[in-house]
Amino acid sequence: MTAPTDLSERRDRLRLRPWTILGVGLGTAALLAATLGGVMLLRHSAEWPQAGQPPSRFPAPRLQADPAADLQAFQAEQARALQGYDWVDREGGLARIPVARAMEILAGRGPAAYDPLEPAP
């Protein structure tokens, strides 16, 4: 009968020289740098459309003669509606009041501010 052999003693060691490892590493780094440089060169030389640059004026047909004045008039009308008194339905007794006054009324109610205004049917 033969004695069992220890396989770890018979294993051949991998013989890599440090210069080989360094050469493969530097070659890989050089290839990666050349690829990235080529991509950057291609990106900068190509005529890509520039995003985020709105046109200075919109093309015809223009439906508003002065859009800035129209916007200011619209905002003034909205501010007047939010800050003034007006009838919404005079026969029904429904009026519009300023937002600040409505908040004062609700704050004056205290905890009852969230109670329903009318009983449920």
Biopython code that builds the backbone (N, CA, C, O; Angstrom):
import numpy as np
from Bio.PDB.StructureBuilder import StructureBuilder

atoms = [
    (1, "MET", "N", (0.821, -1.151, 0.000)),
    (1, "MET", "CA", (0.000, 0.000, 0.000)),
    (1, "MET", "C", (0.886, 1.243, 0.000)),
    (1, "MET", "O", (1.931, 1.281, 0.650)),
    (2, "THR", "N", (0.444, 2.257, -0.744)),
    (2, "THR", "CA", (1.257, 3.463, -0.878)),
    (2, "THR", "C", (0.771, 4.512, 0.102)),
    (2, "THR", "O", (-0.402, 4.560, 0.472)),
    (3, "ALA", "N", (1.684, 5.328, 0.498)),
    (3, "ALA", "CA", (1.359, 6.390, 1.452)),
    (3, "ALA", "C", (0.661, 7.536, 0.728)),
    (3, "ALA", "O", (1.016, 7.845, -0.409)),
    (4, "PRO", "N", (-0.344, 8.185, 1.372)),
    (4, "PRO", "CA", (-1.015, 9.314, 0.726)),
    (4, "PRO", "C", (-0.031, 10.466, 0.519)),
    (4, "PRO", "O", (0.854, 10.706, 1.341)),
    (5, "THR", "N", (-0.210, 11.170, -0.597)),
    (5, "THR", "CA", (0.691, 12.272, -0.908)),
    (5, "THR", "C", (0.002, 13.599, -0.624)),
    (5, "THR", "O", (-1.214, 13.729, -0.763)),
    (6, "ASP", "N", (0.780, 14.551, -0.238)),
    (6, "ASP", "CA", (0.261, 15.893, 0.029)),
    (6, "ASP", "C", (0.350, 16.699, -1.262)),
    (6, "ASP", "O", (1.446, 16.996, -1.738)),
    (7, "LEU", "N", (-0.812, 17.057, -1.833)),
    (7, "LEU", "CA", (-0.836, 17.735, -3.130)),
    (7, "LEU", "C", (-0.332, 19.171, -3.061)),
    (7, "LEU", "O", (0.141, 19.702, -4.066)),
    (8, "SER", "N", (-0.422, 19.807, -1.903)),
    (8, "SER", "CA", (0.028, 21.191, -1.805)),
    (8, "SER", "C", (1.525, 21.310, -2.000)),
    (8, "SER", "O", (2.008, 22.361, -2.423)),
    (9, "GLU", "N", (2.260, 20.274, -1.705)),
    (9, "GLU", "CA", (3.704, 20.326, -1.893)),
    (9, "GLU", "C", (4.084, 20.172, -3.361)),
    (9, "GLU", "O", (5.129, 20.664, -3.785)),
    (10, "ARG", "N", (3.257, 19.503, -4.127)),
    (10, "ARG", "CA", (3.595, 19.245, -5.513)),
    (10, "ARG", "C", (3.066, 20.310, -6.465)),
    (10, "ARG", "O", (3.354, 20.258, -7.661)),
    (11, "ARG", "N", (2.308, 21.262, -5.970)),
    (11, "ARG", "CA", (1.711, 22.281, -6.825)),
    (11, "ARG", "C", (2.793, 23.225, -7.351)),
    (11, "ARG", "O", (3.665, 23.661, -6.599)),
    (12, "ASP", "N", (2.730, 23.536, -8.655)),
    (12, "ASP", "CA", (3.683, 24.465, -9.253)),
    (12, "ASP", "C", (3.236, 25.892, -8.969)),
    (12, "ASP", "O", (2.051, 26.213, -9.057)),
    (13, "ARG", "N", (4.164, 26.713, -8.641)),
    (13, "ARG", "CA", (3.850, 28.116, -8.380)),
    (13, "ARG", "C", (3.779, 28.865, -9.705)),
    (13, "ARG", "O", (4.515, 28.568, -10.645)),
    (14, "LEU", "N", (2.880, 29.840, -9.758)),
    (14, "LEU", "CA", (2.748, 30.677, -10.941)),
    (14, "LEU", "C", (3.887, 31.691, -10.934)),
    (14, "LEU", "O", (4.063, 32.424, -9.960)),
    (15, "ARG", "N", (4.633, 31.733, -11.980)),
    (15, "ARG", "CA", (5.813, 32.592, -12.012)),
    (15, "ARG", "C", (5.521, 33.812, -12.904)),
    (15, "ARG", "O", (5.702, 33.778, -14.121)),
    (16, "LEU", "N", (5.071, 34.869, -12.260)),
    (16, "LEU", "CA", (4.858, 36.128, -12.966)),
    (16, "LEU", "C", (5.934, 37.105, -12.531)),
    (16, "LEU", "O", (6.230, 37.259, -11.346)),
    (17, "ARG", "N", (6.490, 37.737, -13.498)),
    (17, "ARG", "CA", (7.532, 38.710, -13.181)),
    (17, "ARG", "C", (6.864, 40.059, -12.906)),
    (17, "ARG", "O", (5.839, 40.368, -13.514)),
    (18, "PRO", "N", (7.411, 40.848, -12.022)),
    (18, "PRO", "CA", (6.819, 42.158, -11.704)),
    (18, "PRO", "C", (6.730, 43.065, -12.922)),
    (18, "PRO", "O", (5.790, 43.853, -13.029)),
    (19, "TRP", "N", (7.688, 42.972, -13.847)),
    (19, "TRP", "CA", (7.645, 43.827, -15.032)),
    (19, "TRP", "C", (6.474, 43.455, -15.938)),
    (19, "TRP", "O", (5.920, 44.323, -16.612)),
    (20, "THR", "N", (6.092, 42.189, -15.963)),
    (20, "THR", "CA", (4.951, 41.758, -16.766)),
    (20, "THR", "C", (3.655, 42.332, -16.196)),
    (20, "THR", "O", (2.807, 42.838, -16.930)),
    (21, "ILE", "N", (3.523, 42.245, -14.892)),
    (21, "ILE", "CA", (2.313, 42.795, -14.238)),
    (21, "ILE", "C", (2.247, 44.303, -14.446)),
    (21, "ILE", "O", (1.187, 44.841, -14.763)),
    (22, "LEU", "N", (3.370, 44.983, -14.271)),
    (22, "LEU", "CA", (3.402, 46.431, -14.462)),
    (22, "LEU", "C", (3.089, 46.797, -15.908)),
    (22, "LEU", "O", (2.383, 47.776, -16.152)),
    (23, "GLY", "N", (3.596, 46.037, -16.864)),
    (23, "GLY", "CA", (3.338, 46.312, -18.275)),
    (23, "GLY", "C", (1.876, 46.137, -18.643)),
    (23, "GLY", "O", (1.319, 46.954, -19.375)),
    (24, "VAL", "N", (1.239, 45.066, -18.136)),
    (24, "VAL", "CA", (-0.187, 44.862, -18.411)),
    (24, "VAL", "C", (-1.016, 45.973, -17.778)),
    (24, "VAL", "O", (-1.961, 46.463, -18.395)),
    (25, "GLY", "N", (-0.678, 46.372, -16.563)),
    (25, "GLY", "CA", (-1.419, 47.452, -15.894)),
    (25, "GLY", "C", (-1.285, 48.774, -16.621)),
    (25, "GLY", "O", (-2.274, 49.479, -16.822)),
    (26, "LEU", "N", (-0.060, 49.115, -17.020)),
    (26, "LEU", "CA", (0.146, 50.381, -17.740)),
    (26, "LEU", "C", (-0.482, 50.346, -19.131)),
    (26, "LEU", "O", (-0.990, 51.361, -19.608)),
    (27, "GLY", "N", (-0.450, 49.192, -19.778)),
    (27, "GLY", "CA", (-1.095, 49.068, -21.083)),
    (27, "GLY", "C", (-2.603, 49.255, -20.991)),
    (27, "GLY", "O", (-3.213, 49.904, -21.841)),
    (28, "THR", "N", (-3.196, 48.678, -19.950)),
    (28, "THR", "CA", (-4.639, 48.843, -19.742)),
    (28, "THR", "C", (-4.978, 50.302, -19.460)),
    (28, "THR", "O", (-5.953, 50.832, -19.994)),
    (29, "ALA", "N", (-4.171, 50.951, -18.618)),
    (29, "ALA", "CA", (-4.412, 52.367, -18.307)),
    (29, "ALA", "C", (-4.262, 53.234, -19.554)),
    (29, "ALA", "O", (-5.039, 54.165, -19.764)),
    (30, "ALA", "N", (-3.254, 52.925, -20.388)),
    (30, "ALA", "CA", (-3.054, 53.708, -21.612)),
    (30, "ALA", "C", (-4.210, 53.510, -22.582)),
    (30, "ALA", "O", (-4.648, 54.470, -23.216)),
    (31, "LEU", "N", (-4.706, 52.301, -22.710)),
    (31, "LEU", "CA", (-5.850, 52.037, -23.586)),
    (31, "LEU", "C", (-7.098, 52.765, -23.091)),
    (31, "LEU", "O", (-7.842, 53.337, -23.888)),
    (32, "LEU", "N", (-7.324, 52.744, -21.791)),
    (32, "LEU", "CA", (-8.473, 53.444, -21.206)),
    (32, "LEU", "C", (-8.352, 54.954, -21.423)),
    (32, "LEU", "O", (-9.334, 55.608, -21.775)),
    (33, "ALA", "N", (-7.169, 55.503, -21.218)),
    (33, "ALA", "CA", (-6.967, 56.947, -21.400)),
    (33, "ALA", "C", (-7.160, 57.337, -22.863)),
    (33, "ALA", "O", (-7.751, 58.377, -23.151)),
    (34, "ALA", "N", (-6.661, 56.502, -23.802)),
    (34, "ALA", "CA", (-6.833, 56.803, -25.219)),
    (34, "ALA", "C", (-8.303, 56.754, -25.619)),
    (34, "ALA", "O", (-8.758, 57.583, -26.408)),
    (35, "THR", "N", (-9.045, 55.796, -25.085)),
    (35, "THR", "CA", (-10.473, 55.687, -25.399)),
    (35, "THR", "C", (-11.235, 56.898, -24.868)),
    (35, "THR", "O", (-12.033, 57.495, -25.590)),
    (36, "LEU", "N", (-10.991, 57.262, -23.611)),
    (36, "LEU", "CA", (-11.677, 58.423, -23.040)),
    (36, "LEU", "C", (-11.287, 59.710, -23.750)),
    (36, "LEU", "O", (-12.130, 60.583, -23.955)),
    (37, "GLY", "N", (-10.023, 59.837, -24.127)),
    (37, "GLY", "CA", (-9.594, 61.020, -24.877)),
    (37, "GLY", "C", (-10.270, 61.106, -26.226)),
    (37, "GLY", "O", (-10.648, 62.193, -26.661)),
    (38, "GLY", "N", (-10.430, 59.969, -26.902)),
    (38, "GLY", "CA", (-11.129, 59.961, -28.184)),
    (38, "GLY", "C", (-12.585, 60.340, -28.057)),
    (38, "GLY", "O", (-13.121, 61.061, -28.899)),
    (39, "VAL", "N", (-13.229, 59.858, -27.009)),
    (39, "VAL", "CA", (-14.638, 60.208, -26.787)),
    (39, "VAL", "C", (-14.773, 61.703, -26.506)),
    (39, "VAL", "O", (-15.668, 62.356, -27.040)),
    (40, "MET", "N", (-13.888, 62.245, -25.671)),
    (40, "MET", "CA", (-13.951, 63.679, -25.367)),
    (40, "MET", "C", (-13.666, 64.518, -26.615)),
    (40, "MET", "O", (-14.319, 65.538, -26.835)),
    (41, "LEU", "N", (-12.709, 64.103, -27.424)),
    (41, "LEU", "CA", (-12.405, 64.818, -28.662)),
    (41, "LEU", "C", (-13.587, 64.785, -29.616)),
    (41, "LEU", "O", (-13.914, 65.795, -30.240)),
    (42, "LEU", "N", (-14.219, 63.646, -29.728)),
    (42, "LEU", "CA", (-15.396, 63.526, -30.584)),
    (42, "LEU", "C", (-16.536, 64.390, -30.066)),
    (42, "LEU", "O", (-17.247, 65.025, -30.845)),
    (43, "ARG", "N", (-16.703, 64.410, -28.777)),
    (43, "ARG", "CA", (-17.796, 65.196, -28.174)),
    (43, "ARG", "C", (-17.590, 66.695, -28.401)),
    (43, "ARG", "O", (-18.543, 67.419, -28.688)),
    (44, "HIS", "N", (-16.360, 67.149, -28.273)),
    (44, "HIS", "CA", (-16.104, 68.584, -28.436)),
    (44, "HIS", "C", (-16.059, 69.014, -29.895)),
    (44, "HIS", "O", (-16.315, 70.177, -30.206)),
    (45, "SER", "N", (-15.742, 68.105, -30.773)),
    (45, "SER", "CA", (-15.659, 68.498, -32.181)),
    (45, "SER", "C", (-17.004, 68.388, -32.895)),
    (45, "SER", "O", (-17.199, 69.034, -33.925)),
    (46, "ALA", "N", (-17.918, 67.603, -32.389)),
    (46, "ALA", "CA", (-19.219, 67.423, -33.041)),
    (46, "ALA", "C", (-20.096, 68.649, -32.783)),
    (46, "ALA", "O", (-19.944, 69.336, -31.773)),
    (47, "GLU", "N", (-20.994, 68.903, -33.691)),
    (47, "GLU", "CA", (-21.938, 70.011, -33.559)),
    (47, "GLU", "C", (-23.196, 69.512, -32.861)),
    (47, "GLU", "O", (-24.157, 69.105, -33.513)),
    (48, "TRP", "N", (-23.182, 69.547, -31.550)),
    (48, "TRP", "CA", (-24.334, 69.111, -30.780)),
    (48, "TRP", "C", (-25.248, 70.309, -30.561)),
    (48, "TRP", "O", (-24.760, 71.420, -30.355)),
    (49, "PRO", "N", (-26.560, 70.110, -30.600)),
    (49, "PRO", "CA", (-27.464, 71.237, -30.311)),
    (49, "PRO", "C", (-27.357, 71.618, -28.839)),
    (49, "PRO", "O", (-27.297, 70.756, -27.963)),
    (50, "GLN", "N", (-27.334, 72.893, -28.591)),
    (50, "GLN", "CA", (-27.222, 73.384, -27.230)),
    (50, "GLN", "C", (-28.606, 73.445, -26.593)),
    (50, "GLN", "O", (-29.485, 74.165, -27.067)),
    (51, "ALA", "N", (-28.789, 72.696, -25.530)),
    (51, "ALA", "CA", (-30.077, 72.667, -24.838)),
    (51, "ALA", "C", (-30.142, 73.820, -23.844)),
    (51, "ALA", "O", (-29.115, 74.284, -23.349)),
    (52, "GLY", "N", (-31.334, 74.267, -23.563)),
    (52, "GLY", "CA", (-31.530, 75.286, -22.550)),
    (52, "GLY", "C", (-31.431, 76.709, -23.042)),
    (52, "GLY", "O", (-31.459, 77.632, -22.228)),
    (53, "GLN", "N", (-31.318, 76.927, -24.332)),
    (53, "GLN", "CA", (-31.260, 78.283, -24.844)),
    (53, "GLN", "C", (-32.602, 78.602, -25.515)),
    (53, "GLN", "O", (-32.829, 78.210, -26.659)),
    (54, "PRO", "N", (-33.483, 79.305, -24.811)),
    (54, "PRO", "CA", (-34.780, 79.621, -25.413)),
    (54, "PRO", "C", (-34.627, 80.637, -26.539)),
    (54, "PRO", "O", (-33.693, 81.440, -26.529)),
    (55, "PRO", "N", (-35.517, 80.606, -27.486)),
    (55, "PRO", "CA", (-35.450, 81.597, -28.563)),
    (55, "PRO", "C", (-35.684, 83.001, -28.006)),
    (55, "PRO", "O", (-36.414, 83.184, -27.032)),
    (56, "SER", "N", (-35.058, 83.975, -28.636)),
    (56, "SER", "CA", (-35.197, 85.340, -28.139)),
    (56, "SER", "C", (-36.618, 85.865, -28.336)),
    (56, "SER", "O", (-37.133, 86.591, -27.486)),
    (57, "ARG", "N", (-37.244, 85.508, -29.437)),
    (57, "ARG", "CA", (-38.642, 85.879, -29.681)),
    (57, "ARG", "C", (-39.308, 84.699, -30.352)),
    (57, "ARG", "O", (-38.706, 84.011, -31.176)),
    (58, "PHE", "N", (-40.542, 84.478, -29.994)),
    (58, "PHE", "CA", (-41.263, 83.365, -30.578)),
    (58, "PHE", "C", (-41.640, 83.689, -32.016)),
    (58, "PHE", "O", (-41.902, 84.847, -32.339)),
    (59, "PRO", "N", (-41.671, 82.709, -32.860)),
    (59, "PRO", "CA", (-41.980, 82.962, -34.267)),
    (59, "PRO", "C", (-43.453, 83.345, -34.449)),
    (59, "PRO", "O", (-44.291, 83.109, -33.580)),
    (60, "ALA", "N", (-43.734, 83.944, -35.610)),
    (60, "ALA", "CA", (-45.105, 84.352, -35.940)),
    (60, "ALA", "C", (-45.970, 83.117, -36.087)),
    (60, "ALA", "O", (-45.402, 82.064, -36.380)),
    (61, "PRO", "N", (-47.233, 83.132, -35.923)),
    (61, "PRO", "CA", (-48.076, 84.295, -35.685)),
    (61, "PRO", "C", (-48.141, 84.639, -34.201)),
    (61, "PRO", "O", (-48.302, 83.767, -33.346)),
    (62, "ARG", "N", (-48.016, 85.893, -33.928)),
    (62, "ARG", "CA", (-48.134, 86.358, -32.555)),
    (62, "ARG", "C", (-49.591, 86.736, -32.320)),
    (62, "ARG", "O", (-50.177, 87.532, -33.053)),
    (63, "LEU", "N", (-50.147, 86.147, -31.291)),
    (63, "LEU", "CA", (-51.554, 86.390, -30.997)),
    (63, "LEU", "C", (-51.733, 87.554, -30.027)),
    (63, "LEU", "O", (-52.838, 88.078, -29.893)),
    (64, "GLN", "N", (-50.677, 87.957, -29.359)),
    (64, "GLN", "CA", (-50.742, 89.075, -28.433)),
    (64, "GLN", "C", (-49.798, 90.161, -28.938)),
    (64, "GLN", "O", (-48.664, 89.880, -29.326)),
    (65, "ALA", "N", (-50.274, 91.392, -28.928)),
    (65, "ALA", "CA", (-49.429, 92.497, -29.385)),
    (65, "ALA", "C", (-48.357, 92.817, -28.351)),
    (65, "ALA", "O", (-47.221, 93.127, -28.710)),
    (66, "ASP", "N", (-48.711, 92.743, -27.062)),
    (66, "ASP", "CA", (-47.758, 93.049, -25.990)),
    (66, "ASP", "C", (-47.957, 92.039, -24.859)),
    (66, "ASP", "O", (-48.720, 92.308, -23.932)),
    (67, "PRO", "N", (-47.288, 90.881, -24.913)),
    (67, "PRO", "CA", (-47.504, 89.851, -23.893)),
    (67, "PRO", "C", (-47.141, 90.301, -22.487)),
    (67, "PRO", "O", (-47.802, 89.892, -21.532)),
    (68, "ALA", "N", (-46.114, 91.127, -22.325)),
    (68, "ALA", "CA", (-45.716, 91.573, -20.990)),
    (68, "ALA", "C", (-46.807, 92.437, -20.354)),
    (68, "ALA", "O", (-47.106, 92.281, -19.170)),
    (69, "ALA", "N", (-47.395, 93.331, -21.119)),
    (69, "ALA", "CA", (-48.475, 94.177, -20.590)),
    (69, "ALA", "C", (-49.711, 93.340, -20.288)),
    (69, "ALA", "O", (-50.403, 93.590, -19.301)),
    (70, "ASP", "N", (-49.996, 92.344, -21.134)),
    (70, "ASP", "CA", (-51.137, 91.467, -20.874)),
    (70, "ASP", "C", (-50.943, 90.688, -19.573)),
    (70, "ASP", "O", (-51.889, 90.516, -18.805)),
    (71, "LEU", "N", (-49.714, 90.217, -19.323)),
    (71, "LEU", "CA", (-49.437, 89.486, -18.096)),
    (71, "LEU", "C", (-49.586, 90.389, -16.882)),
    (71, "LEU", "O", (-50.145, 89.975, -15.867)),
    (72, "GLN", "N", (-49.094, 91.612, -16.973)),
    (72, "GLN", "CA", (-49.232, 92.553, -15.856)),
    (72, "GLN", "C", (-50.699, 92.872, -15.584)),
    (72, "GLN", "O", (-51.105, 92.966, -14.426)),
    (73, "ALA", "N", (-51.495, 93.038, -16.636)),
    (73, "ALA", "CA", (-52.918, 93.311, -16.449)),
    (73, "ALA", "C", (-53.620, 92.108, -15.816)),
    (73, "ALA", "O", (-54.480, 92.278, -14.952)),
    (74, "PHE", "N", (-53.258, 90.898, -16.240)),
    (74, "PHE", "CA", (-53.849, 89.697, -15.665)),
    (74, "PHE", "C", (-53.498, 89.568, -14.188)),
    (74, "PHE", "O", (-54.358, 89.253, -13.365)),
    (75, "GLN", "N", (-52.228, 89.812, -13.854)),
    (75, "GLN", "CA", (-51.813, 89.711, -12.457)),
    (75, "GLN", "C", (-52.466, 90.787, -11.598)),
    (75, "GLN", "O", (-52.807, 90.530, -10.444)),
    (76, "ALA", "N", (-52.645, 91.976, -12.141)),
    (76, "ALA", "CA", (-53.327, 93.038, -11.391)),
    (76, "ALA", "C", (-54.779, 92.674, -11.143)),
    (76, "ALA", "O", (-55.299, 92.927, -10.056)),
    (77, "GLU", "N", (-55.446, 92.082, -12.130)),
    (77, "GLU", "CA", (-56.835, 91.649, -11.962)),
    (77, "GLU", "C", (-56.940, 90.557, -10.907)),
    (77, "GLU", "O", (-57.867, 90.562, -10.097)),
    (78, "GLN", "N", (-55.998, 89.624, -10.913)),
    (78, "GLN", "CA", (-56.003, 88.557, -9.911)),
    (78, "GLN", "C", (-55.764, 89.123, -8.512)),
    (78, "GLN", "O", (-56.416, 88.705, -7.556)),
    (79, "ALA", "N", (-54.838, 90.066, -8.387)),
    (79, "ALA", "CA", (-54.567, 90.685, -7.089)),
    (79, "ALA", "C", (-55.781, 91.459, -6.597)),
    (79, "ALA", "O", (-56.096, 91.430, -5.407)),
    (80, "ARG", "N", (-56.471, 92.157, -7.511)),
    (80, "ARG", "CA", (-57.671, 92.903, -7.120)),
    (80, "ARG", "C", (-58.762, 91.955, -6.628)),
    (80, "ARG", "O", (-59.465, 92.259, -5.664)),
    (81, "ALA", "N", (-58.901, 90.803, -7.294)),
    (81, "ALA", "CA", (-59.921, 89.841, -6.881)),
    (81, "ALA", "C", (-59.589, 89.225, -5.529)),
    (81, "ALA", "O", (-60.496, 88.938, -4.748)),
    (82, "LEU", "N", (-58.307, 89.015, -5.235)),
    (82, "LEU", "CA", (-57.923, 88.409, -3.965)),
    (82, "LEU", "C", (-57.947, 89.398, -2.808)),
    (82, "LEU", "O", (-58.101, 88.997, -1.655)),
    (83, "GLN", "N", (-57.796, 90.689, -3.104)),
    (83, "GLN", "CA", (-57.684, 91.679, -2.034)),
    (83, "GLN", "C", (-58.897, 92.591, -1.908)),
    (83, "GLN", "O", (-58.901, 93.498, -1.075)),
    (84, "GLY", "N", (-59.915, 92.368, -2.713)),
    (84, "GLY", "CA", (-61.066, 93.273, -2.661)),
    (84, "GLY", "C", (-62.362, 92.543, -2.345)),
    (84, "GLY", "O", (-62.419, 91.314, -2.313)),
    (85, "TYR", "N", (-63.399, 93.336, -2.112)),
    (85, "TYR", "CA", (-64.741, 92.820, -1.859)),
    (85, "TYR", "C", (-65.526, 92.839, -3.162)),
    (85, "TYR", "O", (-65.356, 93.745, -3.978)),
    (86, "ASP", "N", (-66.389, 91.840, -3.362)),
    (86, "ASP", "CA", (-67.185, 91.790, -4.578)),
    (86, "ASP", "C", (-68.309, 90.788, -4.368)),
    (86, "ASP", "O", (-68.175, 89.836, -3.599)),
    (87, "TRP", "N", (-69.414, 91.015, -5.061)),
    (87, "TRP", "CA", (-70.509, 90.062, -5.019)),
    (87, "TRP", "C", (-70.262, 88.946, -6.035)),
    (87, "TRP", "O", (-69.939, 89.205, -7.194)),
    (88, "VAL", "N", (-70.417, 87.721, -5.586)),
    (88, "VAL", "CA", (-70.376, 86.584, -6.488)),
    (88, "VAL", "C", (-71.801, 86.244, -6.902)),
    (88, "VAL", "O", (-72.079, 86.038, -8.083)),
    (89, "ASP", "N", (-72.698, 86.184, -5.927)),
    (89, "ASP", "CA", (-74.118, 85.923, -6.168)),
    (89, "ASP", "C", (-74.908, 86.779, -5.177)),
    (89, "ASP", "O", (-75.069, 86.409, -4.014)),
    (90, "ARG", "N", (-75.402, 87.937, -5.655)),
    (90, "ARG", "CA", (-76.079, 88.876, -4.765)),
    (90, "ARG", "C", (-77.389, 88.298, -4.233)),
    (90, "ARG", "O", (-77.710, 88.468, -3.057)),
    (91, "GLU", "N", (-78.154, 87.610, -5.104)),
    (91, "GLU", "CA", (-79.419, 87.044, -4.657)),
    (91, "GLU", "C", (-79.195, 85.922, -3.637)),
    (91, "GLU", "O", (-79.980, 85.770, -2.701)),
    (92, "GLY", "N", (-78.151, 85.155, -3.812)),
    (92, "GLY", "CA", (-77.858, 84.060, -2.885)),
    (92, "GLY", "C", (-77.076, 84.504, -1.666)),
    (92, "GLY", "O", (-76.870, 83.718, -0.740)),
    (93, "GLY", "N", (-76.638, 85.750, -1.654)),
    (93, "GLY", "CA", (-75.899, 86.277, -0.513)),
    (93, "GLY", "C", (-74.455, 85.784, -0.451)),
    (93, "GLY", "O", (-73.878, 85.676, 0.632)),
    (94, "LEU", "N", (-73.877, 85.488, -1.602)),
    (94, "LEU", "CA", (-72.509, 84.989, -1.658)),
    (94, "LEU", "C", (-71.588, 86.115, -2.117)),
    (94, "LEU", "O", (-71.741, 86.641, -3.219)),
    (95, "ALA", "N", (-70.624, 86.482, -1.260)),
    (95, "ALA", "CA", (-69.713, 87.589, -1.556)),
    (95, "ALA", "C", (-68.271, 87.102, -1.485)),
    (95, "ALA", "O", (-67.953, 86.105, -0.837)),
    (96, "ARG", "N", (-67.421, 87.839, -2.171)),
    (96, "ARG", "CA", (-65.985, 87.568, -2.126)),
    (96, "ARG", "C", (-65.370, 88.580, -1.171)),
    (96, "ARG", "O", (-65.665, 89.774, -1.235)),
    (97, "ILE", "N", (-64.492, 88.077, -0.266)),
    (97, "ILE", "CA", (-63.821, 88.953, 0.692)),
    (97, "ILE", "C", (-62.315, 88.747, 0.543)),
    (97, "ILE", "O", (-61.888, 87.732, -0.007)),
    (98, "PRO", "N", (-61.504, 89.691, 1.022)),
    (98, "PRO", "CA", (-60.056, 89.536, 0.930)),
    (98, "PRO", "C", (-59.565, 88.315, 1.714)),
    (98, "PRO", "O", (-60.179, 87.903, 2.699)),
    (99, "VAL", "N", (-58.472, 87.760, 1.266)),
    (99, "VAL", "CA", (-57.918, 86.569, 1.895)),
    (99, "VAL", "C", (-57.524, 86.859, 3.337)),
    (99, "VAL", "O", (-57.773, 86.035, 4.218)),
    (100, "ALA", "N", (-56.919, 88.001, 3.594)),
    (100, "ALA", "CA", (-56.501, 88.333, 4.956)),
    (100, "ALA", "C", (-57.699, 88.405, 5.900)),
    (100, "ALA", "O", (-57.627, 87.948, 7.041)),
    (101, "ARG", "N", (-58.795, 88.978, 5.421)),
    (101, "ARG", "CA", (-60.007, 89.082, 6.267)),
    (101, "ARG", "C", (-60.611, 87.699, 6.516)),
    (101, "ARG", "O", (-61.079, 87.422, 7.620)),
    (102, "ALA", "N", (-60.605, 86.837, 5.513)),
    (102, "ALA", "CA", (-61.125, 85.481, 5.678)),
    (102, "ALA", "C", (-60.297, 84.709, 6.698)),
    (102, "ALA", "O", (-60.841, 83.945, 7.496)),
    (103, "MET", "N", (-58.993, 84.908, 6.673)),
    (103, "MET", "CA", (-58.147, 84.229, 7.651)),
    (103, "MET", "C", (-58.405, 84.752, 9.064)),
    (103, "MET", "O", (-58.365, 83.985, 10.025)),
    (104, "GLU", "N", (-58.667, 86.041, 9.193)),
    (104, "GLU", "CA", (-59.001, 86.602, 10.505)),
    (104, "GLU", "C", (-60.296, 86.002, 11.036)),
    (104, "GLU", "O", (-60.400, 85.676, 12.219)),
    (105, "ILE", "N", (-61.283, 85.859, 10.156)),
    (105, "ILE", "CA", (-62.570, 85.295, 10.574)),
    (105, "ILE", "C", (-62.388, 83.851, 11.040)),
    (105, "ILE", "O", (-62.913, 83.463, 12.084)),
    (106, "LEU", "N", (-61.645, 83.058, 10.268)),
    (106, "LEU", "CA", (-61.421, 81.660, 10.651)),
    (106, "LEU", "C", (-60.614, 81.552, 11.930)),
    (106, "LEU", "O", (-60.895, 80.690, 12.763)),
    (107, "ALA", "N", (-59.615, 82.410, 12.104)),
    (107, "ALA", "CA", (-58.814, 82.378, 13.325)),
    (107, "ALA", "C", (-59.651, 82.789, 14.532)),
    (107, "ALA", "O", (-59.428, 82.298, 15.639)),
    (108, "GLY", "N", (-60.612, 83.687, 14.324)),
    (108, "GLY", "CA", (-61.479, 84.113, 15.415)),
    (108, "GLY", "C", (-62.422, 83.013, 15.887)),
    (108, "GLY", "O", (-62.885, 83.046, 17.027)),
    (109, "ARG", "N", (-62.708, 82.049, 15.035)),
    (109, "ARG", "CA", (-63.579, 80.946, 15.430)),
    (109, "ARG", "C", (-62.882, 79.958, 16.354)),
    (109, "ARG", "O", (-63.537, 79.220, 17.090)),
    (110, "GLY", "N", (-61.569, 79.944, 16.315)),
    (110, "GLY", "CA", (-60.815, 79.021, 17.163)),
    (110, "GLY", "C", (-60.979, 77.583, 16.690)),
    (110, "GLY", "O", (-60.950, 77.314, 15.489)),
    (111, "PRO", "N", (-61.154, 76.651, 17.640)),
    (111, "PRO", "CA", (-61.269, 75.239, 17.261)),
    (111, "PRO", "C", (-62.508, 74.933, 16.418)),
    (111, "PRO", "O", (-62.547, 73.915, 15.726)),
    (112, "ALA", "N", (-63.506, 75.791, 16.468)),
    (112, "ALA", "CA", (-64.733, 75.561, 15.700)),
    (112, "ALA", "C", (-64.580, 75.981, 14.234)),
    (112, "ALA", "O", (-65.546, 75.909, 13.474)),
    (113, "ALA", "N", (-63.405, 76.408, 13.833)),
    (113, "ALA", "CA", (-63.198, 76.881, 12.462)),
    (113, "ALA", "C", (-63.389, 75.767, 11.447)),
    (113, "ALA", "O", (-63.738, 76.033, 10.296)),
    (114, "TYR", "N", (-63.163, 74.518, 11.858)),
    (114, "TYR", "CA", (-63.274, 73.405, 10.919)),
    (114, "TYR", "C", (-64.625, 72.706, 10.993)),
    (114, "TYR", "O", (-64.836, 71.694, 10.324)),
    (115, "ASP", "N", (-65.530, 73.229, 11.789)),
    (115, "ASP", "CA", (-66.879, 72.652, 11.844)),
    (115, "ASP", "C", (-67.612, 72.961, 10.538)),
    (115, "ASP", "O", (-67.335, 73.978, 9.901)),
    (116, "PRO", "N", (-68.542, 72.095, 10.134)),
    (116, "PRO", "CA", (-69.305, 72.369, 8.907)),
    (116, "PRO", "C", (-70.142, 73.636, 9.062)),
    (116, "PRO", "O", (-70.628, 73.941, 10.152)),
    (117, "LEU", "N", (-70.307, 74.375, 7.951)),
    (117, "LEU", "CA", (-71.100, 75.596, 7.983)),
    (117, "LEU", "C", (-72.588, 75.285, 8.032)),
    (117, "LEU", "O", (-73.361, 76.012, 8.657)),
    (118, "GLU", "N", (-72.984, 74.212, 7.378)),
    (118, "GLU", "CA", (-74.388, 73.816, 7.357)),
    (118, "GLU", "C", (-74.492, 72.378, 7.850)),
    (118, "GLU", "O", (-73.559, 71.595, 7.669)),
    (119, "PRO", "N", (-75.605, 72.026, 8.464)),
    (119, "PRO", "CA", (-75.762, 70.637, 8.923)),
    (119, "PRO", "C", (-75.877, 69.698, 7.720)),
    (119, "PRO", "O", (-76.350, 70.087, 6.652)),
    (120, "ALA", "N", (-75.441, 68.474, 7.917)),
    (120, "ALA", "CA", (-75.511, 67.481, 6.842)),
    (120, "ALA", "C", (-76.948, 67.123, 6.552)),
    (120, "ALA", "O", (-77.752, 67.078, 7.483)),
    (121, "PRO", "N", (-77.318, 66.864, 5.299)),
    (121, "PRO", "CA", (-78.723, 66.535, 4.982)),
    (121, "PRO", "C", (-79.102, 65.152, 5.455)),
    (121, "PRO", "O", (-80.242, 64.726, 5.267)),
]
sb = StructureBuilder()
sb.init_structure("model")
sb.init_model(0)
sb.init_chain("A")
sb.init_seg("    ")
for serial, (resi, resn, name, xyz) in enumerate(atoms, 1):
    if name == "N":
        sb.init_residue(resn, " ", resi, " ")
    sb.init_atom(name, np.array(xyz, "f"), 0.0, 1.0, " ", f" {name:<3s}", serial, name[0])
structure = sb.get_structure()
